């Protein structure tokens, strides 16, 4: 008797689950899938996707190689390579940026580097497609 009762109970719960499944199968979908909506996708302005260093028409950036972004980064995501050069106009030695490396794979997107930059030389863009096959491709050189 308990076997038959358990069989009917199991069949009833199976039919309840199938009813929910078929109901959801035939209802119109509300969510949008990413690859299909790529043309109309709009990211919010506050979204932090990737760090960039804007350049002007001549290829110059605002970075003064102070190293505050590298110091403020909690993960060591940013690495600056600088050199000391003598300014011919004043005769004083000053730092010059040689290489600005940014490791997107270890970035926490905390915005501490952008907030600490005194010249506004770096900022986050809304680019979010970062699929690569190797982690080495996530290390980017921001200065050209």
KELUMDO-531136 format. One line per field, with one value per atom (N, C-alpha, C): atom name; y, z, x; residue in three letters; residue number from 1. Coordinates in nm, 4 decimals. Layout:
BEGIN
site = [CA, ...]
north = [Y, ...]
up = [Z, ...]
east = [X, ...]
code = [ala, ...]
pos = [NUM, ...]
// end
This chain:
BEGIN
site = [N, CA, C, N, CA, C, N, CA, C, N, CA, C, N, CA, C, N, CA, C, N, CA, C, N, CA, C, N, CA, C, N, CA, C, N, CA, C, N, CA, C, N, CA, C, N, CA, C, N, CA, C, N, CA, C, N, CA, C, N, CA, C, N, CA, C, N, CA, C, N, CA, C, N, CA, C, N, CA, C, N, CA, C, N, CA, C, N, CA, C, N, CA, C, N, CA, C, N, CA, C, N, CA, C, N, CA, C, N, CA, C, N, CA, C, N, CA, C, N, CA, C, N, CA, C, N, CA, C, N, CA, C, N, CA, C, N, CA, C, N, CA, C, N, CA, C, N, CA, C, N, CA, C, N, CA, C, N, CA, C, N, CA, C, N, CA, C, N, CA, C, N, CA, C, N, CA, C, N, CA, C, N, CA, C, N, CA, C, N, CA, C, N, CA, C, N, CA, C, N, CA, C, N, CA, C, N, CA, C, N, CA, C, N, CA, C, N, CA, C, N, CA, C, N, CA, C, N, CA, C, N, CA, C, N, CA, C, N, CA, C, N, CA, C, N, CA, C, N, CA, C, N, CA, C, N, CA, C, N, CA, C, N, CA, C, N, CA, C, N, CA, C, N, CA, C, N, CA, C, N, CA, C, N, CA, C, N, CA, C, N, CA, C, N, CA, C, N, CA, C, N, CA, C, N, CA, C, N, CA, C, N, CA, C, N, CA, C, N, CA, C, N, CA, C, N, CA, C, N, CA, C, N, CA, C, N, CA, C, N, CA, C, N, CA, C, N, CA, C, N, CA, C, N, CA, C, N, CA, C, N, CA, C, N, CA, C, N, CA, C, N, CA, C, N, CA, C, N, CA, C, N, CA, C, N, CA, C, N, CA, C, N, CA, C, N, CA, C, N, CA, C, N, CA, C, N, CA, C, N, CA, C, N, CA, C, N, CA, C, N, CA, C, N, CA, C, N, CA, C, N, CA, C, N, CA, C, N, CA, C, N, CA, C, N, CA, C, N, CA, C, N, CA, C, N, CA, C, N, CA, C, N, CA, C, N, CA, C, N, CA, C, N, CA, C, N, CA, C, N, CA, C, N, CA, C, N, CA, C, N, CA, C, N, CA, C, N, CA, C, N, CA, C]
north = [-0.1185, 0.0000, 0.1267, 0.1311, 0.2494, 0.2662, 0.1524, 0.1595, 0.2318, 0.1972, 0.2583, 0.4046, 0.4325, 0.5706, 0.6548, 0.6009, 0.6704, 0.6883, 0.5900, 0.5986, 0.7115, 0.7212, 0.8293, 0.9662, 0.9714, 1.0982, 1.1425, 1.0492, 1.0806, 1.1250, 1.0571, 1.0956, 1.2345, 1.2638, 1.3960, 1.5069, 1.4855, 1.5890, 1.6036, 1.4939, 1.5002, 1.5814, 1.5584, 1.6330, 1.7811, 1.8115, 1.9517, 2.0204, 1.9538, 2.0092, 2.0267, 1.9288, 1.9401, 2.0528, 2.0747, 2.1837, 2.3188, 2.3365, 2.4604, 2.4762, 2.3683, 2.3729, 2.4099, 2.3445, 2.3753, 2.5144, 2.5608, 2.6963, 2.7980, 2.7809, 2.8726, 2.8579, 2.7388, 2.7161, 2.7967, 2.8127, 2.8804, 3.0270, 3.0788, 3.2210, 3.3015, 3.4244, 3.5051, 3.5431, 3.5456, 3.5722, 3.7220, 3.7563, 3.8951, 3.9339, 3.8421, 3.8734, 3.8840, 3.9653, 3.9792, 3.9082, 3.8364, 3.7661, 3.8549, 3.8448, 3.9365, 3.9401, 3.8329, 3.8527, 3.9102, 3.8781, 3.9256, 4.0747, 4.1286, 4.2696, 4.3585, 4.3145, 4.3897, 4.5264, 4.5367, 4.6634, 4.7689, 4.7291, 4.8251, 4.8320, 4.7592, 4.7543, 4.8864, 4.9426, 5.0692, 5.0459, 5.0677, 5.0540, 5.1885, 5.1841, 5.3067, 5.3779, 5.5095, 5.5892, 5.5567, 5.5137, 5.4825, 5.3424, 5.2653, 5.1296, 5.1349, 5.0583, 5.0520, 4.9266, 4.9435, 4.8290, 4.8080, 4.9130, 4.9002, 5.0342, 5.0324, 5.1553, 5.1999, 5.3286, 5.3839, 5.5124, 5.5496, 5.6741, 5.7547, 5.8540, 5.9310, 6.0086, 6.0151, 6.0890, 6.1980, 6.3045, 6.4106, 6.3741, 6.4653, 6.4383, 6.4123, 6.4693, 6.4514, 6.3281, 6.2560, 6.1353, 6.1587, 6.2768, 6.3077, 6.2784, 6.2394, 6.2183, 6.3133, 6.3125, 6.4054, 6.3474, 6.2257, 6.1592, 6.2295, 6.2581, 6.3219, 6.2224, 6.0947, 5.9852, 6.0029, 6.0515, 6.0718, 5.9401, 5.8399, 5.7097, 5.6960, 5.7957, 5.7856, 5.6749, 5.6529, 5.5459, 5.4097, 5.3939, 5.2682, 5.2477, 5.3539, 5.3452, 5.3158, 5.3756, 5.3582, 5.2236, 5.1552, 5.0288, 4.9190, 4.8594, 4.7578, 4.6249, 4.5968, 4.4688, 4.4747, 4.5905, 4.6030, 4.5834, 4.6259, 4.6101, 4.7027, 4.8185, 4.9194, 4.9174, 4.9210, 4.9246, 5.0325, 5.1293, 5.2383, 5.2156, 5.2432, 5.2460, 5.3900, 5.4549, 5.5951, 5.6126, 5.7281, 5.7634, 5.9114, 5.9477, 6.0870, 6.1549, 6.2673, 6.3455, 6.4888, 6.5582, 6.6974, 6.7854, 6.8754, 6.9687, 7.0750, 7.0903, 7.1867, 7.3322, 7.3608, 7.4990, 7.5430, 7.4543, 7.4927, 7.4323, 7.3261, 7.2608, 7.1677, 7.1483, 7.0601, 6.9190, 6.8227, 6.6838, 6.6546, 6.5842, 6.5459, 6.4068, 6.3431, 6.2085, 6.2143, 6.1111, 6.0959, 5.9531, 5.9390, 5.8069, 5.7319, 5.6116, 5.5273, 5.4229, 5.3580, 5.2494, 5.2489, 5.2394, 5.2328, 5.1015, 5.0034, 4.8718, 4.8577, 4.7991, 4.7775, 4.6328, 4.5590, 4.4193, 4.4113, 4.3974, 4.3923, 4.2691, 4.1615, 4.0369, 4.0434, 4.1345, 4.1441, 4.2712, 4.3509, 4.4768, 4.4497, 4.5221, 4.5110, 4.6172, 4.7064, 4.8151, 4.9005, 4.9278, 5.0020, 5.1527, 5.1975, 5.3390, 5.4209, 5.3579, 5.4324, 5.4962, 5.4332, 5.4897, 5.6154, 5.6121, 5.7271, 5.8424, 5.8120, 5.9172, 5.9802, 5.9037, 5.9554, 6.0293, 6.0219, 6.0862, 6.2378, 6.3137, 6.4586, 6.5292, 6.4675, 6.5335, 6.4784, 6.3740, 6.3132, 6.2424, 6.1800, 6.1174, 5.9817, 5.9177, 5.7868, 5.7912, 5.7032, 5.6926, 5.5556, 5.5185, 5.3922, 5.4140, 5.3218, 5.3240, 5.2195, 5.2153, 5.1189, 4.9941, 4.9737, 4.8531, 4.7329, 4.6296, 4.5163, 4.3824, 4.3762, 4.2487, 4.2216, 4.1301, 4.1034, 3.9564, 3.8835, 3.7411, 3.7200, 3.6509, 3.6174, 3.4731, 3.4164, 3.2785, 3.2661, 3.3687, 3.3646, 3.4917, 3.4796, 3.5937, 3.7003, 3.6633, 3.7609, 3.8679, 3.8349, 3.9326, 4.0353, 4.0123, 4.1083, 4.2165, 4.2003, 4.3050, 4.4007, 4.5250, 4.6223, 4.7381, 4.7917, 4.9114, 5.0287, 5.1219, 5.2305, 5.3478, 5.3767, 5.4867, 5.4321, 5.5114, 5.4639, 5.4924]
up = [0.0000, 0.0000, 0.0000, 0.0817, 0.0867, -0.0436, -0.1137, -0.2426, -0.3457, -0.3528, -0.4480, -0.4123, -0.2830, -0.2374, -0.2752, -0.2562, -0.2934, -0.4436, -0.5209, -0.6661, -0.7145, -0.6586, -0.6972, -0.6539, -0.5370, -0.4908, -0.5812, -0.6182, -0.7076, -0.8446, -0.8970, -1.0269, -1.0200, -0.9095, -0.8921, -0.8865, -0.8142, -0.8064, -0.9404, -1.0129, -1.1459, -1.2406, -1.2374, -1.3234, -1.2847, -1.1563, -1.1135, -1.1697, -1.1625, -1.2184, -1.3687, -1.4390, -1.5834, -1.6212, -1.5401, -1.5671, -1.5602, -1.4576, -1.4442, -1.5607, -1.5962, -1.7064, -1.8382, -1.8721, -1.9980, -1.9972, -1.8817, -1.8725, -1.9032, -1.8468, -1.8715, -2.0129, -2.0693, -2.2052, -2.3080, -2.2861, -2.3828, -2.3504, -2.2381, -2.2100, -2.2885, -2.3298, -2.4037, -2.3143, -2.3739, -2.2984, -2.2725, -2.1536, -2.1142, -2.1196, -2.0872, -2.0824, -2.2232, -2.2362, -2.3621, -2.3497, -2.4489, -2.4480, -2.5069, -2.4563, -2.4906, -2.6384, -2.7027, -2.8404, -2.9341, -2.9103, -2.9994, -2.9821, -2.8631, -2.8400, -2.8411, -2.9019, -2.9033, -2.9696, -3.0737, -3.1456, -3.0620, -2.9766, -2.8982, -2.7524, -2.7151, -2.5759, -2.5345, -2.4250, -2.3731, -2.2304, -2.2076, -2.0733, -2.0022, -1.8725, -1.7938, -1.7882, -1.7727, -1.7724, -1.6541, -1.5428, -1.4236, -1.4266, -1.5294, -1.5404, -1.5657, -1.4903, -1.5068, -1.5857, -1.7116, -1.7955, -1.8198, -1.8548, -1.8878, -1.8677, -1.8152, -1.7930, -1.9239, -1.9546, -2.0754, -2.0412, -2.1303, -2.1181, -2.2455, -2.2383, -2.3592, -2.4108, -2.5423, -2.6103, -2.6971, -2.7189, -2.8075, -2.9529, -3.0432, -3.1864, -3.2191, -3.1416, -3.1662, -3.0968, -3.0211, -2.9530, -2.8138, -2.7574, -2.6229, -2.5216, -2.4016, -2.2934, -2.1793, -2.0765, -1.9642, -1.8507, -1.8652, -1.7557, -1.7277, -1.6001, -1.5594, -1.4894, -1.4916, -1.4360, -1.2867, -1.2135, -1.0697, -0.9915, -1.0446, -0.9804, -0.8760, -0.8618, -0.7624, -0.7961, -0.9237, -0.9620, -0.9264, -0.9475, -0.9133, -0.7624, -0.6867, -0.5409, -0.4845, -0.5415, -0.4901, -0.5251, -0.6242, -0.6690, -0.5654, -0.5090, -0.4056, -0.4595, -0.5871, -0.6434, -0.7199, -0.7375, -0.8200, -0.9673, -1.0068, -1.1444, -1.2393, -1.1899, -1.2737, -1.2472, -1.3575, -1.3446, -1.4381, -1.3789, -1.4560, -1.4745, -1.5939, -1.6210, -1.6604, -1.5822, -1.6058, -1.6232, -1.6728, -1.6821, -1.6484, -1.6013, -1.5675, -1.6897, -1.7275, -1.8397, -1.7924, -1.8549, -1.8214, -1.9168, -1.8589, -1.9390, -1.9937, -2.1267, -2.1821, -2.1512, -2.1303, -2.1041, -1.9636, -1.8660, -1.7271, -1.6722, -1.7328, -1.6840, -1.5670, -1.5288, -1.4165, -1.4674, -1.3807, -1.4139, -1.3780, -1.4674, -1.4388, -1.4949, -1.4395, -1.4830, -1.6161, -1.6962, -1.8220, -1.8295, -1.8722, -1.8814, -2.0029, -1.9769, -2.0855, -2.1209, -2.0189, -2.0410, -1.9285, -1.9637, -1.8677, -1.8919, -1.8042, -1.8192, -1.7232, -1.7731, -1.6958, -1.7147, -1.6037, -1.6073, -1.5786, -1.6829, -1.6703, -1.5939, -1.5996, -1.5333, -1.3821, -1.3254, -1.1792, -1.1255, -1.2115, -1.1689, -1.0919, -0.9822, -0.9019, -0.9403, -1.0302, -1.0751, -0.9566, -0.8676, -0.7458, -0.7676, -0.8782, -0.9153, -0.8334, -0.7516, -0.6706, -0.7563, -0.8656, -0.9530, -1.0228, -1.0685, -1.1384, -1.0408, -0.9209, -0.8217, -0.7742, -0.7736, -0.7254, -0.8294, -0.9548, -1.0617, -1.0557, -1.0360, -1.0240, -1.1562, -1.2694, -1.3980, -1.4757, -1.4265, -1.4991, -1.6250, -1.6184, -1.7365, -1.7679, -1.6706, -1.6938, -1.6559, -1.7184, -1.6860, -1.7293, -1.6776, -1.7155, -1.8299, -1.9244, -2.0320, -2.0034, -2.0881, -2.0691, -2.1554, -2.2098, -2.2883, -2.1951, -2.2306, -2.1396, -2.2026, -2.3274, -2.3913, -2.3724, -2.2824, -2.2478, -2.2635, -2.3467, -2.3620, -2.4417, -2.3798, -2.4456, -2.4110, -2.4849, -2.4600, -2.3588, -2.3448, -2.2475, -2.1638, -2.0407, -1.9489, -1.9898, -2.0667, -2.1102, -2.2003, -2.2691, -2.3564, -2.2773, -2.1486, -2.0643, -2.0114, -2.0269, -1.9883, -2.1052, -2.0835, -2.1915, -2.1642, -2.2707, -2.2606, -2.3001, -2.2061, -2.2306, -2.3038, -2.2807, -2.3565, -2.4894, -2.5931, -2.7268, -2.7567]
east = [0.0818, 0.0000, 0.0874, 0.1950, 0.2808, 0.3587, 0.3839, 0.4529, 0.3662, 0.2396, 0.1472, 0.1253, 0.1146, 0.0974, 0.2198, 0.3388, 0.4627, 0.4734, 0.4262, 0.4285, 0.3381, 0.2168, 0.1262, 0.1794, 0.2390, 0.2963, 0.4114, 0.4987, 0.6107, 0.5639, 0.4610, 0.4054, 0.3427, 0.2742, 0.2123, 0.3158, 0.4233, 0.5270, 0.5986, 0.6157, 0.6762, 0.5880, 0.4592, 0.3673, 0.3635, 0.3722, 0.3777, 0.5018, 0.6145, 0.7379, 0.7301, 0.6725, 0.6572, 0.5622, 0.4593, 0.3663, 0.4380, 0.5214, 0.5980, 0.6964, 0.7606, 0.8570, 0.7910, 0.6798, 0.6122, 0.5517, 0.5055, 0.4519, 0.5625, 0.6810, 0.7927, 0.8477, 0.8350, 0.8848, 0.8059, 0.6780, 0.5932, 0.5646, 0.6125, 0.5938, 0.6975, 0.6631, 0.7615, 0.8802, 0.9956, 1.1176, 1.1332, 1.1811, 1.1987, 1.3459, 1.4340, 1.5766, 1.6351, 1.7369, 1.8074, 1.9412, 1.9783, 2.1047, 2.2127, 2.3335, 2.4407, 2.4784, 2.5112, 2.5591, 2.4527, 2.3270, 2.2224, 2.1944, 2.2130, 2.1806, 2.3051, 2.4122, 2.5374, 2.5219, 2.4388, 2.4238, 2.3520, 2.2617, 2.1845, 2.2287, 2.3306, 2.3741, 2.4366, 2.3918, 2.4441, 2.4911, 2.6188, 2.6733, 2.6604, 2.6452, 2.6338, 2.7681, 2.7647, 2.8873, 2.9772, 2.9198, 2.9987, 3.0588, 3.0295, 3.0819, 3.2318, 3.3076, 3.4528, 3.4876, 3.5213, 3.5510, 3.6983, 3.7696, 3.9113, 3.9791, 4.0990, 4.1752, 4.2382, 4.2274, 4.2883, 4.3625, 4.4503, 4.5243, 4.4983, 4.4093, 4.3762, 4.4968, 4.5067, 4.6138, 4.5516, 4.6264, 4.5777, 4.6112, 4.5873, 4.6084, 4.7554, 4.8462, 4.9899, 5.0459, 4.9633, 5.0085, 5.0632, 5.0427, 5.0903, 4.9803, 5.0242, 4.9286, 4.9612, 4.8758, 4.8935, 4.9769, 5.0254, 5.0974, 5.2310, 5.2559, 5.3810, 5.4737, 5.4375, 5.5184, 5.5435, 5.4427, 5.4602, 5.4536, 5.3836, 5.3764, 5.2675, 5.1802, 5.0729, 4.9746, 4.9467, 4.8548, 4.9137, 5.0432, 5.1103, 5.1114, 5.1317, 5.1345, 4.9957, 4.8922, 4.7574, 4.6962, 4.7463, 4.6876, 4.7130, 4.6068, 4.6260, 4.6775, 4.6619, 4.7041, 4.8352, 4.8904, 5.0104, 4.9781, 4.8622, 4.8166, 4.8904, 4.9298, 4.9959, 5.1456, 5.2238, 5.3693, 5.4220, 5.4914, 5.5500, 5.6990, 5.7462, 5.8892, 5.9195, 6.0062, 6.0387, 6.1888, 6.2268, 6.3683, 6.3825, 6.4983, 6.5261, 6.5889, 6.5312, 6.5837, 6.6036, 6.6957, 6.7207, 6.6418, 6.5635, 6.4847, 6.5792, 6.5891, 6.6846, 6.6481, 6.5230, 6.4818, 6.5200, 6.4990, 6.5264, 6.6548, 6.7023, 6.8233, 6.7967, 6.6705, 6.6359, 6.6078, 6.6363, 6.6061, 6.4604, 6.3935, 6.2556, 6.2299, 6.1254, 6.0904, 6.0164, 6.0415, 5.9694, 5.9181, 5.7943, 5.7319, 5.7857, 5.8356, 5.8848, 5.7799, 5.7251, 5.6290, 5.5271, 5.3994, 5.2902, 5.2170, 5.2394, 5.1776, 5.0609, 4.9536, 4.8314, 4.7883, 4.7774, 4.7362, 4.5871, 4.5087, 4.3637, 4.3173, 4.3934, 4.3552, 4.3592, 4.4374, 4.4441, 4.3805, 4.3188, 4.2572, 4.1282, 4.1080, 3.9861, 3.8845, 3.9192, 3.8322, 3.7861, 3.8782, 3.8463, 3.8503, 3.9075, 3.9107, 4.0104, 4.0939, 4.1905, 4.2992, 4.3345, 4.4377, 4.3867, 4.2637, 4.2057, 4.1842, 4.1373, 4.1152, 4.2451, 4.3536, 4.4814, 4.5628, 4.5246, 4.6022, 4.5835, 4.6914, 4.6767, 4.6468, 4.6788, 4.6579, 4.5393, 4.4752, 4.3640, 4.4100, 4.5268, 4.5852, 4.5243, 4.4610, 4.4007, 4.2543, 4.1775, 4.0351, 3.9851, 3.8691, 3.8081, 3.7101, 3.7098, 3.6123, 3.5055, 3.4051, 3.2971, 3.3172, 3.4344, 3.4625, 3.4636, 3.3903, 3.3777, 3.4130, 3.4441, 3.4777, 3.6265, 3.6585, 3.7980, 3.8343, 3.7649, 3.7914, 3.9200, 4.0156, 4.1419, 4.1767, 4.2681, 4.3071, 4.4197, 4.5030, 4.6118, 4.6102, 4.6554, 4.6555, 4.7562, 4.8574, 4.9566, 4.8962, 4.7880, 4.7234, 4.6426, 4.6239, 4.5538, 4.6463, 4.7771, 4.8727, 4.8841, 4.8449, 4.8399, 4.9339, 4.9903, 5.0724, 4.9836, 4.9638, 4.8701, 4.9322, 5.0595, 5.1211, 5.1708, 5.1566, 5.1945, 5.3387]
code = [unk, unk, unk, unk, unk, unk, unk, unk, unk, unk, unk, unk, unk, unk, unk, unk, unk, unk, unk, unk, unk, unk, unk, unk, unk, unk, unk, unk, unk, unk, unk, unk, unk, unk, unk, unk, unk, unk, unk, unk, unk, unk, unk, unk, unk, unk, unk, unk, unk, unk, unk, unk, unk, unk, unk, unk, unk, unk, unk, unk, unk, unk, unk, unk, unk, unk, unk, unk, unk, unk, unk, unk, unk, unk, unk, unk, unk, unk, unk, unk, unk, unk, unk, unk, unk, unk, unk, unk, unk, unk, unk, unk, unk, unk, unk, unk, unk, unk, unk, unk, unk, unk, unk, unk, unk, unk, unk, unk, unk, unk, unk, unk, unk, unk, unk, unk, unk, unk, unk, unk, unk, unk, unk, unk, unk, unk, unk, unk, unk, unk, unk, unk, unk, unk, unk, unk, unk, unk, unk, unk, unk, unk, unk, unk, unk, unk, unk, unk, unk, unk, unk, unk, unk, unk, unk, unk, unk, unk, unk, unk, unk, unk, unk, unk, unk, unk, unk, unk, unk, unk, unk, unk, unk, unk, unk, unk, unk, unk, unk, unk, unk, unk, unk, unk, unk, unk, unk, unk, unk, unk, unk, unk, unk, unk, unk, unk, unk, unk, unk, unk, unk, unk, unk, unk, unk, unk, unk, unk, unk, unk, unk, unk, unk, unk, unk, unk, unk, unk, unk, unk, unk, unk, unk, unk, unk, unk, unk, unk, unk, unk, unk, unk, unk, unk, unk, unk, unk, unk, unk, unk, unk, unk, unk, unk, unk, unk, unk, unk, unk, unk, unk, unk, unk, unk, unk, unk, unk, unk, unk, unk, unk, unk, unk, unk, unk, unk, unk, unk, unk, unk, unk, unk, unk, unk, unk, unk, unk, unk, unk, unk, unk, unk, unk, unk, unk, unk, unk, unk, unk, unk, unk, unk, unk, unk, unk, unk, unk, unk, unk, unk, unk, unk, unk, unk, unk, unk, unk, unk, unk, unk, unk, unk, unk, unk, unk, unk, unk, unk, unk, unk, unk, unk, unk, unk, unk, unk, unk, unk, unk, unk, unk, unk, unk, unk, unk, unk, unk, unk, unk, unk, unk, unk, unk, unk, unk, unk, unk, unk, unk, unk, unk, unk, unk, unk, unk, unk, unk, unk, unk, unk, unk, unk, unk, unk, unk, unk, unk, unk, unk, unk, unk, unk, unk, unk, unk, unk, unk, unk, unk, unk, unk, unk, unk, unk, unk, unk, unk, unk, unk, unk, unk, unk, unk, unk, unk, unk, unk, unk, unk, unk, unk, unk, unk, unk, unk, unk, unk, unk, unk, unk, unk, unk, unk, unk, unk, unk, unk, unk, unk, unk, unk, unk, unk, unk, unk, unk, unk, unk, unk, unk, unk, unk]
pos = [1, 1, 1, 2, 2, 2, 3, 3, 3, 4, 4, 4, 5, 5, 5, 6, 6, 6, 7, 7, 7, 8, 8, 8, 9, 9, 9, 10, 10, 10, 11, 11, 11, 12, 12, 12, 13, 13, 13, 14, 14, 14, 15, 15, 15, 16, 16, 16, 17, 17, 17, 18, 18, 18, 19, 19, 19, 20, 20, 20, 21, 21, 21, 22, 22, 22, 23, 23, 23, 24, 24, 24, 25, 25, 25, 26, 26, 26, 27, 27, 27, 28, 28, 28, 29, 29, 29, 30, 30, 30, 31, 31, 31, 32, 32, 32, 33, 33, 33, 34, 34, 34, 35, 35, 35, 36, 36, 36, 37, 37, 37, 38, 38, 38, 39, 39, 39, 40, 40, 40, 41, 41, 41, 42, 42, 42, 43, 43, 43, 44, 44, 44, 45, 45, 45, 46, 46, 46, 47, 47, 47, 48, 48, 48, 49, 49, 49, 50, 50, 50, 51, 51, 51, 52, 52, 52, 53, 53, 53, 54, 54, 54, 55, 55, 55, 56, 56, 56, 57, 57, 57, 58, 58, 58, 59, 59, 59, 60, 60, 60, 61, 61, 61, 62, 62, 62, 63, 63, 63, 64, 64, 64, 65, 65, 65, 66, 66, 66, 67, 67, 67, 68, 68, 68, 69, 69, 69, 70, 70, 70, 71, 71, 71, 72, 72, 72, 73, 73, 73, 74, 74, 74, 75, 75, 75, 76, 76, 76, 77, 77, 77, 78, 78, 78, 79, 79, 79, 80, 80, 80, 81, 81, 81, 82, 82, 82, 83, 83, 83, 84, 84, 84, 85, 85, 85, 86, 86, 86, 87, 87, 87, 88, 88, 88, 89, 89, 89, 90, 90, 90, 91, 91, 91, 92, 92, 92, 93, 93, 93, 94, 94, 94, 95, 95, 95, 96, 96, 96, 97, 97, 97, 98, 98, 98, 99, 99, 99, 100, 100, 100, 101, 101, 101, 102, 102, 102, 103, 103, 103, 104, 104, 104, 105, 105, 105, 106, 106, 106, 107, 107, 107, 108, 108, 108, 109, 109, 109, 110, 110, 110, 111, 111, 111, 112, 112, 112, 113, 113, 113, 114, 114, 114, 115, 115, 115, 116, 116, 116, 117, 117, 117, 118, 118, 118, 119, 119, 119, 120, 120, 120, 121, 121, 121, 122, 122, 122, 123, 123, 123, 124, 124, 124, 125, 125, 125, 126, 126, 126, 127, 127, 127, 128, 128, 128, 129, 129, 129, 130, 130, 130, 131, 131, 131, 132, 132, 132, 133, 133, 133, 134, 134, 134, 135, 135, 135, 136, 136, 136, 137, 137, 137, 138, 138, 138, 139, 139, 139, 140, 140, 140, 141, 141, 141, 142, 142, 142, 143, 143, 143, 144, 144, 144]
// end
